[in-house]
Amino acid sequence: MRYALLSLLCAVAVIAYVQRMALSLSTKDIQADLRIDEGAMGLIMGCWFWGYALLQIPAGWVTDRIGSKRSLVVFVALWSALTGTAALAGGFYQLLFLWSLVGLAQTGLVPGAAKAIGTWFPPTGRAFASGLFAASMALGSAVAPLVSAWLLLRYDWQQLLRIYMIPGLLWVAVFALVVPDRRDTAPQSGWFAATIVRMATSLPMQLLCLQQFLRAAAMVFFFTWFPRFLQETWQVSQFESGQLAWWPGIGAMFGGISGGIVSDWLLKVTGRRRISRQGVAVFGTLLCAGLALFATYSADVTVAVLLLSAAAFWGFFAGVSGYSVCLDVSGRRVGTVISVMNTCGNVGGGVFPIVIGWLVSRTGNWDFVLPLFAAMFVADAICWALMNPKRPLFEDDEFRETRS
């Protein structure tokens, strides 16, 4: 059942990322239909992440209180229905509002999945499970441009949203029937305020949140503007950009799997989280930054995409450490703790598409994107170098029982 659960979590991660990228390939069509510019389109895509960030902590609280199974059923059904509803938007403000609601509803994905992994997997298996879950997110981001490009040859962007509503609703039915409801709720009194205070005063937690802000802000480029970046930097068609845009997602997928395997192996061999979590993160983030800088000098689109795919590999290789550390230090409060970290990541994810859209509309070029991407990963590596992931956030009896 442990691996059946993980398979279903991976499946919903793919579904979620395909749904969240539904607008990225058709930005020109949406702009033409709604008569908006790149800045307004960037605001629509960015507000998805602002909505995602806004409800992240409440979603983590809900997950801790009602348990992982029930929270996933509720949130997946809600965001799938809202994805289809967004097809009804007839103007800028309507799409902005509805797409933000989709972001709000997807907040339950990571807390619910992380809590389920923390409940079902032992410490030496959590990085692998987290890595496979992260890899499935990357797989979703990889196949989304291909699937969308194929569907957009036959349907418009509104019909695409309606089609993307269906897989999530089917998943809810299967998950509700197959997975047993384990009792993984948090303590019932006084725990939430104490949890927030402890996190706010913890330097490792502050660094964990900052690295997530930087990493997510940079990586969101692949989920939003990347197809358009390829179209206008190398003059490829919409369909060609969809074919090329899936490669960084494939790199990220294998990076997530590899990062989880290596991190758990190092923890088993050395017993040291500084090496298995922190060391993996520093190594991966620096390689990601270097490869992105190399891509800025490429005159060939294929070479550039290959370099960026390798950068995505190392970015996700490093990203597993953030989730693994959260699972290691959080105990039964993992839904709340990981939602705080994820909130910071999605604030970054909400800022970067808006910044890119604004700068492109002002400068008329994309020259700044990859250097900024690399700089953010260098800053991410500095955060990890300063972090101590060895000590738990909570020293209560219930946490020790969970860890044992």
VOGU-3710 file (C-alpha; in Angstrom, 3 decimals, decimal comma):
1> mryallsllc> 0,000/0,000/0,000  2,933/2,312/0,694  3,998/2,222/-2,945  0,442/2,234/-4,251  -0,016/5,464/-2,302  3,216/6,880/-3,723  2,118/5,968/-7,250  -1,135/7,859/-6,777  0,691/10,863/-5,312  3,008/10,884/-8,317
11> avaviayvqr> 0,031/10,659/-10,661  -1,704/13,653/-9,097  1,548/15,635/-9,214  1,657/15,083/-12,989  -1,987/16,084/-13,300  -1,483/19,208/-11,181  1,486/20,454/-13,191  -0,192/19,829/-16,525  -3,172/21,823/-15,287  -1,112/24,680/-13,859
21> malslstkdi> 0,776/25,092/-17,159  -2,373/25,154/-19,269  -1,934/28,834/-20,212  1,811/28,936/-20,891  1,800/27,725/-24,503  -1,190/29,770/-25,619  -0,195/33,187/-24,243  -0,288/34,826/-27,672  -3,791/33,495/-28,370  -5,025/34,590/-24,952
31> qadlridega> -3,508/38,046/-25,395  -5,196/38,386/-28,789  -8,573/37,189/-27,483  -8,512/39,355/-24,359  -6,636/42,275/-25,983  -3,891/42,484/-23,358  -0,091/42,909/-23,473  2,772/40,833/-22,020  2,652/42,686/-18,701  -1,014/41,787/-18,186
41> mglimgcwfw> -0,376/38,181/-19,260  2,500/37,970/-16,787  0,164/39,270/-14,092  -2,355/36,511/-14,842  0,303/33,804/-14,623  1,944/35,399/-11,601  -1,338/35,711/-9,709  -1,782/31,958/-9,939  1,274/31,708/-7,691  0,099/34,552/-5,451
51> gyallqipag> -3,142/32,679/-4,943  -1,146/29,517/-4,311  0,986/31,327/-1,730  -1,954/33,037/-0,018  -3,716/29,846/1,060  -0,635/27,672/1,561  -0,404/27,967/5,351  -4,173/27,562/5,926  -4,048/24,519/3,611  -1,228/23,055/5,702
61> wvtdrigskr> -3,250/23,677/8,858  -6,296/21,983/7,318  -4,136/19,037/6,241  -2,724/18,602/9,750  -6,185/18,795/11,303  -8,193/16,504/9,002  -5,411/14,221/7,732  -3,739/13,770/4,364  -6,355/11,630/2,627  -9,360/13,840/3,207
71> slvvfvalws> -7,463/17,038/2,438  -6,180/15,669/-0,885  -9,651/14,547/-1,937  -11,111/17,983/-1,200  -8,356/20,064/-2,762  -7,862/17,993/-5,927  -11,597/17,967/-6,669  -11,767/21,722/-6,101  -8,840/22,748/-8,290  -9,910/20,437/-11,111
81> altgtaalag> -13,401/21,907/-11,179  -11,981/25,444/-11,121  -9,645/24,675/-14,036  -12,675/23,941/-16,207  -14,486/27,003/-14,840  -11,609/29,289/-15,916  -12,582/28,519/-19,525  -15,618/30,760/-18,998  -13,468/33,884/-18,617  -14,296/36,511/-21,230
91> gfyqllflws> -11,923/39,266/-20,167  -8,715/40,105/-18,356  -10,166/40,532/-14,876  -12,303/37,422/-15,132  -9,349/35,250/-16,144  -7,165/36,896/-13,494  -9,738/36,072/-10,806  -10,533/32,533/-11,928  -6,914/31,542/-12,547  -6,014/32,871/-9,091
101> lvglaqtglv> -8,722/30,608/-7,635  -7,102/27,608/-9,344  -3,852/28,573/-7,619  -5,655/28,897/-4,292  -7,110/25,406/-4,649  -3,817/23,725/-5,617  -2,317/24,728/-2,265  -3,413/21,403/-0,779  -1,174/19,315/-3,048  2,226/19,601/-1,356
111> pgaakaigtw> 1,110/19,601/2,311  -1,165/16,620/1,699  1,449/14,652/-0,228  4,252/15,502/2,208  2,154/14,490/5,202  1,235/11,206/3,528  4,898/10,480/2,753  5,923/11,369/6,308  3,235/9,042/7,682  3,862/6,046/5,420
121> fpptgrafas> 7,663/6,133/4,880  10,569/5,747/7,345  13,277/8,481/7,524  15,661/6,587/5,216  12,968/6,315/2,525  11,573/9,837/2,617  14,079/11,524/0,315  13,440/8,891/-2,356  9,664/9,270/-1,984  9,953/13,063/-1,977
131> glfaasmalg> 12,296/12,941/-4,938  9,937/10,744/-6,921  7,057/13,082/-6,069  9,137/16,100/-7,156  10,150/14,213/-10,301  6,478/13,668/-11,081  5,895/17,415/-10,819  8,714/17,819/-13,306  7,226/15,124/-15,541  3,971/17,052/-15,537
141> savaplvsaw> 5,791/20,228/-16,503  7,636/18,286/-19,210  4,643/16,662/-20,869  2,371/19,705/-20,507  3,877/21,647/-23,467  3,727/18,558/-25,690  0,167/17,685/-24,734  -0,957/21,301/-24,959  0,756/21,810/-28,327  -1,002/18,735/-29,711
151> lllrydwqql> -4,389/19,730/-28,288  -4,054/23,352/-29,436  -3,787/22,117/-33,019  -7,372/20,889/-32,608  -8,949/23,033/-29,881  -8,769/26,593/-28,547  -7,401/27,502/-25,115  -10,862/27,507/-23,497  -11,537/23,947/-24,649  -8,079/22,975/-23,420
161> lriymipgll> -8,997/24,060/-19,891  -12,178/21,992/-19,979  -10,242/18,916/-21,101  -7,681/19,390/-18,325  -10,437/19,350/-15,702  -11,246/15,665/-16,282  -8,099/13,760/-15,070  -8,172/15,330/-11,603  -11,787/14,391/-11,000  -11,082/10,797/-12,058
171> wvavfalvvp> -8,063/10,677/-9,732  -10,197/11,762/-6,762  -12,555/8,825/-7,305  -9,690/6,285/-7,478  -7,783/7,740/-4,502  -10,873/7,829/-2,294  -11,587/4,151/-2,999  -8,058/2,707/-2,880  -6,141/4,476/-0,081  -6,988/3,745/3,572
181> drrdtapqsg> -7,434/6,695/5,914  -4,518/6,588/8,361  -4,772/8,667/11,515  -2,141/11,320/10,774  -3,796/14,356/12,319  -1,848/16,832/14,475  -2,399/17,541/18,192  -5,787/19,146/18,770  -5,057/22,036/21,133  -2,552/24,864/21,200
191> wfaativrma> -0,214/23,379/18,618  -0,679/25,827/15,735  0,449/29,010/17,523  3,399/27,218/19,131  4,416/25,808/15,745  4,374/29,226/14,059  6,351/30,858/16,893  8,972/28,105/16,819  9,412/28,402/13,068  9,583/32,206/13,128
201> tslpmqllcl> 12,455/32,133/15,646  14,439/29,353/13,956  17,364/30,435/11,769  17,460/27,093/9,879  13,746/27,507/9,113  14,330/31,065/7,898  17,128/29,855/5,613  14,965/26,960/4,436  12,225/29,414/3,485  14,648/31,781/1,749
211> qqflraaamv> 16,209/29,021/-0,351  12,717/27,876/-1,367  11,811/31,433/-2,382  14,893/31,683/-4,603  14,701/28,188/-6,092  10,984/28,304/-6,866  11,199/31,830/-8,295  13,906/30,724/-10,711  12,395/27,360/-11,651  8,953/28,845/-12,339
221> ffftwfprfl> 10,436/30,292/-15,511  10,192/26,812/-17,069  6,498/26,587/-16,132  5,423/30,001/-17,416  7,404/32,031/-19,954  9,809/29,392/-21,297  7,897/28,475/-24,502  7,505/32,183/-25,319  11,211/32,728/-24,537  12,105/30,084/-27,125
231> qetwqvsqfe> 9,688/31,525/-29,684  11,077/35,048/-29,508  14,759/34,359/-28,794  15,251/31,688/-31,475  12,197/32,370/-33,686  10,693/28,898/-33,394  6,987/28,228/-33,933  4,444/27,660/-31,179  4,399/23,926/-31,897  8,221/23,721/-32,015
241> sgqlawwpgi> 8,470/25,597/-28,733  6,117/23,032/-27,203  8,352/20,215/-28,437  11,475/21,899/-27,052  9,964/23,119/-23,784  9,413/19,640/-22,425  13,136/18,795/-22,178  13,878/20,850/-19,022  10,954/19,058/-17,405  12,496/15,702/-18,326
251> gamfggisgg> 15,812/16,860/-16,864  14,050/17,997/-13,706  12,216/14,679/-13,432  15,417/12,630/-13,483  17,069/15,173/-11,192  14,354/14,731/-8,569  14,637/10,939/-8,690  18,442/11,006/-8,603  18,558/13,564/-5,801  16,271/11,448/-3,646
261> ivsdwllkvt> 18,240/8,249/-4,258  21,618/9,901/-3,597  20,384/11,757/-0,509  18,896/8,639/1,127  21,963/6,577/0,209  24,292/9,143/1,778  22,127/9,249/4,912  22,288/5,449/5,231  26,056/5,338/4,621  27,162/8,341/6,672
271> grrrisrqgv> 24,264/8,968/9,063  24,944/12,676/8,556  22,299/15,094/7,346  24,892/17,803/6,642  26,256/15,613/3,869  23,086/13,879/2,700  20,792/16,937/2,706  22,897/20,104/2,885  25,810/18,847/0,763  23,511/17,561/-1,985
281> avfgtllcag> 21,731/20,941/-2,085  24,891/23,081/-2,344  26,396/20,856/-5,029  23,239/20,803/-7,149  22,404/24,512/-6,935  25,894/25,610/-7,987  25,912/23,261/-10,983  22,461/24,530/-11,981  23,666/28,150/-11,902  26,765/27,381/-13,970
291> lalfatysad> 24,871/25,540/-16,689  22,314/28,356/-16,996  25,135/30,850/-17,504  26,656/28,669/-20,230  23,276/28,616/-21,982  23,300/32,421/-22,318  26,210/32,148/-24,781  24,611/29,541/-27,033  23,637/30,608/-30,548  21,841/27,310/-31,220
301> vtvavlllsa> 18,443/26,618/-29,708  19,088/22,876/-29,342  22,310/23,415/-27,411  20,652/26,025/-25,211  17,736/23,731/-24,409  20,100/20,852/-23,589  22,107/23,074/-21,219  18,945/24,335/-19,561  17,640/20,786/-19,261  20,859/19,860/-17,450
311> aafwgffagv> 20,406/22,939/-15,247  16,866/21,794/-14,428  18,260/18,341/-13,556  20,610/19,794/-10,945  18,034/22,281/-9,708  15,609/19,467/-8,883  18,458/17,255/-7,649  19,113/19,941/-5,037  15,450/20,749/-4,422  14,735/17,343/-2,873
321> sgysvcldvs> 16,740/18,423/0,184  14,240/21,126/1,109  11,353/18,676/1,367  13,485/15,993/3,023  14,652/18,391/5,739  11,053/19,461/6,373  10,013/15,827/6,806  13,011/15,152/9,063  12,423/18,046/11,464  8,632/18,495/11,532
331> grrvgtvisv> 7,078/15,341/12,989  3,274/15,350/12,818  3,276/19,082/12,113  4,733/18,531/8,646  1,658/19,901/6,854  2,016/23,287/8,545  5,825/23,442/8,375  6,069/22,477/4,723  3,251/24,853/3,834  5,193/27,766/5,344
341> mntcgnvggg> 8,237/26,834/3,289  6,102/26,346/0,202  4,413/29,712/0,759  7,784/31,405/0,499  8,501/29,467/-2,678  5,258/30,521/-4,253  5,714/34,153/-3,324  8,893/33,871/-5,384  6,976/32,035/-8,080  4,419/34,831/-8,115
351> vfpivigwlv> 7,022/37,578/-8,427  9,217/36,189/-11,203  6,634/35,875/-14,045  5,452/39,426/-13,332  9,028/40,738/-13,332  9,800/38,949/-16,612  6,628/40,199/-18,302  7,258/43,761/-17,119  10,925/43,793/-18,183  10,211/42,263/-21,593
361> srtgnwdfvl> 7,477/44,807/-22,271  9,907/47,614/-21,355  13,153/46,339/-22,921  11,797/44,349/-25,847  14,250/41,469/-25,262  14,922/38,442/-23,044  18,657/38,946/-22,421  18,370/39,341/-18,647  16,451/36,118/-17,910  19,178/33,470/-17,717
371> plfaamfvad> 21,758/35,586/-15,822  19,088/36,393/-13,249  18,147/32,697/-13,063  21,798/31,774/-12,370  22,247/34,502/-9,747  19,231/33,245/-7,818  20,647/29,726/-7,663  24,002/31,027/-6,419  22,132/32,806/-3,611  20,257/29,551/-2,967
381> aicwalmnpk> 23,580/27,714/-2,532  24,690/30,313/0,023  21,529/29,695/2,061  22,212/25,968/2,151  25,868/26,500/3,079  24,764/28,460/6,153  22,089/25,979/7,246  22,228/23,314/9,976  19,651/20,629/9,107  20,514/18,282/11,994
391> rplfeddefr> 18,279/19,497/14,832  14,491/18,968/14,985  12,165/21,953/15,257  10,051/20,317/17,966  11,288/18,344/20,962  7,945/17,135/22,333  7,188/13,493/23,126  4,845/13,105/20,181  7,559/14,145/17,758  10,023/11,632/19,208
401> etrs> 7,433/8,865/18,867  6,865/9,770/15,210  10,615/9,745/14,488  11,156/6,432/16,257
//
